[in-house]
Amino acid sequence: MLTEDQIEAVLNDTFFRWGKDREAEVTPSVKFAHYTSAQVAMDIIKAPDEDRCLWLRNAMLMNDFSEIEYGQQLLRLSLTNEQLRNRLIEACNDIHEGILGAFRMIDQEVYAIKRSTYLLSLALHKGAELHQGKLSMWRAYGGDTNVCILLNPEAFMTPQSAYDAVIAPVDYGGPGKFVEGVAAIVETMIANRDALRQIDPETVKTNLKYALDVMILSTKHPGFEEENEWRVINRAQLTPAPNSPPSKIVSVNGIVQKVFYLPMKNIPEHDVANADINTLLFKILIGETPNPDLVWEGFVTLLAENGIQNPVDKVIACNIPLRR
């Protein structure tokens, strides 16, 4: 009989290795970048401590919408590999015949996975990017007055139990890398089958499906590799999990929508640390705007008025020339 800790260890070892090798890239010297409008950045800073947060928006309303379809296409392509498909069937049936249903569930949820996915997109920045950002990101996000909020990574990378959300690096390896990822899950299922047989089959199936969901949701075309994106992912459930992130209804560009959000506050009892704005915020980069000096002054004032330490050092006007 496995203990709860042993069950968790087996499930993590079997299903959640995708992207783990990339975690070594996230050192204290690199930062997560959130590109947005100056208005949104101002709203985050001005919010009362109890309301300050980062939003996870529905994937159907974001640039990432078509990329979910790309991940689903790669899963279908993987299952056309006869050797891999046969190995998968063997692995599932050797544990419990009902586990194979996880793949049928995904095929049936082409729309549902888009509808229920909420994302926070971050880009990993290092070196000169910490002062000038990335040209492709400036062009893609934030409108005519865009800013880049650089965040220290510790709060995102430390395991926590407060919120049903995961962070995953986006993979740009194309079909070959995706097939390797599915094959790795299959081989680990075979290696761990004795332990997996001792776990409730529905739990095994749910974790297998969730692992495949994460792969689908954190895969993009190789042409986007320069972005070096990471995603905070929440799959909203019809019956919310006890630790589901809080949600609210907002209007974005006139579109009324639900967002889930991550409060910018520490919750020690759930291992959420370094999430307060003074610890989390590294810099604010000002992108192309007709009056960068005025925007710089405005953000320095905002930071000072809201108790952020060393405000002058935290705001940089990039003066990057963009063709709009």
GIRA-V875221 format. One record per backbone hydrogen bond with DSSP energy under -0.5 kcal/mol. CO is the residue of the C=O (numbers start at 1). NH is the residue of the N-H. If there is no record, write none. Layout:
CO NH
CO NH
//
This chain:
3 7
4 8
5 9
6 10
7 11
8 12
9 13
10 14
11 15
12 16
17 20
19 22
19 23
20 23
21 24
22 25
23 26
25 27
27 30
30 153
31 125
32 151
33 35
33 123
34 149
36 147
37 41
38 42
39 43
40 44
41 45
42 46
43 47
48 51
48 52
52 264
54 262
55 57
56 260
57 119
58 61
59 62
62 65
63 66
64 67
64 68
65 68
65 69
66 70
67 71
68 72
69 73
70 74
71 75
72 76
73 77
74 78
75 79
77 80
78 81
80 82
81 85
82 86
83 87
84 88
85 89
86 90
87 91
88 92
89 93
90 94
91 95
92 95
92 96
96 99
97 100
98 101
99 102
100 103
100 104
101 105
102 106
103 107
104 108
105 109
106 109
107 110
109 113
110 114
111 114
111 115
112 116
114 60
114 117
116 236
117 59
118 234
119 57
120 232
122 230
123 33
125 31
126 129
127 130
128 131
128 132
129 133
134 138
135 139
136 140
137 141
142 145
145 38
146 287
147 36
148 150
148 285
149 34
149 151
150 282
150 283
151 32
153 156
153 157
154 158
163 165
166 233
168 231
171 220
173 177
174 178
175 179
176 180
177 181
178 182
179 183
180 184
181 185
182 186
183 187
184 188
185 189
186 190
187 191
188 192
190 193
192 196
193 197
195 198
196 199
200 203
200 204
201 205
202 206
203 207
204 208
205 209
206 210
207 211
208 212
209 213
210 214
211 215
212 216
213 217
214 218
215 218
216 219
218 171
221 224
222 225
224 227
225 228
228 124
229 170
230 122
231 168
231 233
232 120
233 166
234 118
234 236
238 240
241 244
243 164
246 261
248 259
250 257
251 253
252 255
254 256
255 252
257 250
258 58
259 248
260 56
261 246
261 263
262 54
263 265
267 270
267 272
268 271
270 161
270 162
271 273
272 267
276 279
276 280
277 281
280 152
283 150
284 316
285 148
285 287
286 318
286 319
288 146
289 292
291 295
292 296
293 297
294 298
295 299
296 300
297 301
298 302
299 303
300 304
301 305
302 306
303 308
304 307
310 313
310 314
311 314
311 315
312 315
314 284
316 286
316 318
320 322
322 324
//
